[in-house]
Amino acid sequence: MIENKIFYTETMADVFRNQGLTDKARHIYQYLLEKDPSRTDIQTKLSEMNCRHDTPTEPFRDSAFLLQKWVELVLRYRQIKRLKAMIR
């Protein structure tokens, strides 16, 4: 997670949640609740996430992983193509 807890804000947790990074959002919400247990708004957000089992992180992770692999394959293809051209 983020090392500098200055970035542990409700806004950052909301951003993570909206991006589908619910694990990171939960982590920040829990940190904020530890600092100020009277924050019912954060308790509500965390409860909603837990009740709905709000876990769209997998599609985002899968998409990012697939995109990364695709880019790697395109780069390898280009490299192989250059090597073949050098051999001829």
N, C-alpha and C positions, 0 to 999 in steps of 0.2 A: 504494500500500500504506500501511499505518499508518506515520506519521512518527516517532512515539516508540517506539523499539525496546524500551522497557521491557515492552511488551505482547507481544513476540516470545517466547512461552513454548511449551513442548510442549503444554500444555493448550489454549492458543489455537489452535495448529495442529490439534489433535485436533477442536476445535469446528468450525473451518472445514472440515475434512475430512468430518465428520459432516453438515454442512449442504450438502455437495456443492460447496463452494468450494475445489476441489483446487488451483487455481493459487496461491491465497493460502496454503494449507497447505504446499505444496511450498516456496514462498518462505521461510516461517518455518523449516521443517525444515532447509533448506539453510543459512540463517543460523546456526541453532543448531549445525549440524555444522561450520561454519567456526570458530565460537567454541571448540568442543570436539569434535575429530574422533574421540575415543575413545568417543563415545556410540553404541554398537552398536544400542541400542534405536531410536534415531532413524534410523540407517542402514537398519535393517530396515523401518521404516515407509515410508521414502522409496523403498526398493527395491520393496516390495509395491505401492506406488502406481504406480511406473513399469512394473512387470511386468504389472500388470492393466490398465494404461492407464485408471486410475481417473479417469474424466472425467464424472461426473454433473452437472457445473456447468451444462451447457447447459439441461437441463430446468428447473433452478431459475432461471436467467437468463430463459429464455423465459416461465416462469410469472410472474415478477415483472414483466417487460415487459408481458405481456398484462393482468395485473391493473391496472397503472398506466394503460394505454391505456383499459381498460374504465371505470375511475374517471373519467378525463378525459372520455370520451364521455357518461357519466351526467351529469356536471356541465354539459357543453355542452347536453345535451338539456334539462336543467332551466332553463338560462339562456334557451334559445330559447323554451321554453314560457312563461316569464315575459314575455319580450318580445312574444310573440304576444298574451298576455292584456292587455298594456298598449296594444297597437294597437287592439284591439277596443273 
